[in-house]
Amino acid sequence: MSNFSLADRRTAERGAWLFDRIVATGSLVLREVGETRAGEVAAHRYLSSPYVTSEVIVAALASRTRQASAGRRVVAAQDTTEINFSGRSAARRGLGPSGDGVSPGFFLHPVVAVDADDEAVLGLVAARIWSRGAAKVSARHGRACEDRESARWLEGTRSAAEVLGPSTQVIGVADREGDI
């Protein structure tokens, strides 16, 4: 249960259980993660809880990662991925345009900690999740750095410095878009 500091203890315990099951199964399919019908229903209930948000889950996982990284040389790798519902958009609500500018979707920018010496994945450091608005935005050259989508690279680096503080060394890795 540790590090899943949610408002309700039972919800915190379920979050820790779900995370451990995801690691054990290597799957995100709730039917597999839950192992039984009751486990699958429990996972759905956890994710539907009013106490559970993406921010709460990321904070809990970052806390676990902080503990796992203490005293280690750590690589903090970050990149962005697009979740696109092209062709499956009829029932999707509340999403903005994805990378193609048309299909509904959202973006995920995780920062993952990896042990530099044994290459073990230590966990999630941070994640930014967003969808774009339907309106056109002004040219990026006319906006402050913190108002651009590319500010996520700086946010990821700051999060890595904060969360991975107990590490002996933190090495940041990003692709060429991260040169902001």
PyMOL commands that set and color helices and strands:
alter all, ss='L'
color gray80, all
select helices_A, chain A and resi 9-25+30-34+37-48+54-69+140-142+145-147+151-163+176-179
alter helices_A, ss='H'
color red, helices_A
select strands_A, chain A and resi 73-78+81-84+96-97+104-115+121-130+169-173
alter strands_A, ss='S'
color yellow, strands_A
deselect
rebuild
show_as cartoon
